[in-house]
Amino acid sequence: MRPETTVAELRRSGYRPETVRDEMRRNMIGALSRGERILPNVVGYENTVLPEVENAILSGHHMVFLGERGQAKSRMIRGLVELLDPEVPAVAGCEIHCDPMAPICRRCKALLARDGDAVAIAWLTREDRFGEKLATPDVSIADLIGEIDPIKVAEGRYLADEEAIHYGLVPRTNRGIFAINELPDLMEKIQVGLFNLMEERDVQIKGFKVRLPLDVVIVASANPEDYTSRGRIITPLKDRFDVQIRTHYPADVETEIVILDQEVPTTERGGRPVRVPDFVKAIVAQLTFEARRSSDVNQSSGVSVRVTLNNYETVIANAERRAVRLGENEIVPRISDLHAVSASMMGKLELEYTGDDRAFEAPLERLMNRAILAVFDRSIAIDRLGRVSEYFANGWGVEVSDRMRAEEYLEGIRAIPGLREAIDDLGSFESPALMAAAAEFVFEGLHLHQKLNKDVDGGRTTYRS
């Protein structure tokens, strides 16, 4: 906690007023000079989006992030708060955080004129200086800017008195960052009030004009299609946003996996360690990539990174359910657990239906097969599985299931020539659960390469020649 509690103490400390833009710029320069990255929890934008954000901050610009859902727009906006100072002083009790050395509201000006250096100050944290609003059609001027407060009028203030106003979210974020998510969903009259506040810094509340030289950096997010669509957003408001920063999905599967590891840490659950083979993790990430380029999926709405995260969580959950039921001592997802992603994926994809009765399972199966095949081909050479194929060609078959104990796979692994060597090629899989997962991956890869047939009956799958 800062020691200064009055304006006199603040003045003696050498404090000087500073705009939010200058404050963010100063902290940005400090981070760059130390070789630090802004927004360290945002992955995949190091050479594309982040340089544009840094330029915008150095320029003191209002920003609008344009991108489809699940591209970390909100995370980046909230992360900008870290470029604010940990604490800044404000006149104690001021609704709009007036700087003690440069007040803007009538109350604080009168208070400082009357009490001078004896005026008490409060210290604002970064969280105190961040405001956020999801734009919806029911958002009003009162919500964002303010409204005449009937209680204050009843207390004896005039309607023309600035102190009769109940300030909205933007004035209450004075000396901070205000974020508007899904900007085009604001009604036109609200957009007009917003751009007037951003540029001219005055507002009209029920015909009463208030001059508010607010110090606020406005940051917004929007879907590109909505933002550029005629009639969804008024041109003057577009002009008030100094830069448009286009976000994107991860450029490669490896980046998607890095995000996966960051957002869904796997340590243990209920005392059971979670061990996810690299190929399972890669399949989950590849599945999202396949959806992003599939003609079955409506690409205008995007395929969020949250699809990857939720699918990963679901696959682990299905493996955990098996481990709990069967009393296994570790949680290891297998290929047979991937069917569970249907529930977590169905509500996040918009399909290009060819008919009303088209099922979700068919396009999902196509996406899943392509994902598994792509990861399989990157993981193991098909020509190293000749002995495994020959075993099945002699009339043998094998049955797998997400309800089978891992130990039940071991006999088949020992009996099938070349299978153990193929598992070793995939990694150091020493436990029964990991070897079971690898065996299923080999079988499915051979099936997708048309080396094995596959019969599914309920929860059981049989691979045969």
Buried (B, 14 or more C-beta within 10 A) or exposed (E): EBEBBBBBBBBEEEBEEBBBBEBBBEBBEEBEEEEEEBBEBBBBBEEEBBEBBBEBBBEBBBBBBBBBBBBBBBEBBBBBBBBBBEBBBBBBEBBBBBBBBBBBBEBBEEBBEEEEEEBEBBBBEBEBBBBBBEBEEEBEBBBBBBBBBEEBEEEEBEEEBBBBBBBBBBBBBBBBBBBBBBBBBBBEEBBBBBBBBBEEBEBEBEEBEBEBEBBBBBBBBBBBBBBBEEEBBBEBBBEBBBBBBEBEBBEEBEBBBBBBEEBBEBEEBEEBBBBBBEBBBBBBBBBBBBBBEBEBBBBEBBBBBBBBBBBBBBBBBBBBBBBEEEEBEBBBBBBBBBBBBBEBBEEBBEBEEEEEEEEBEEBBEEBBBBBBBBBBEEBBEBEEBEEBBBBBEEEBBBBBBBEBBBEBBBEBBEEBEBBBEBBEBBEEBEBBBBBBBBBBBBBBBBBBBEBBEBEEEEEBBBBBB
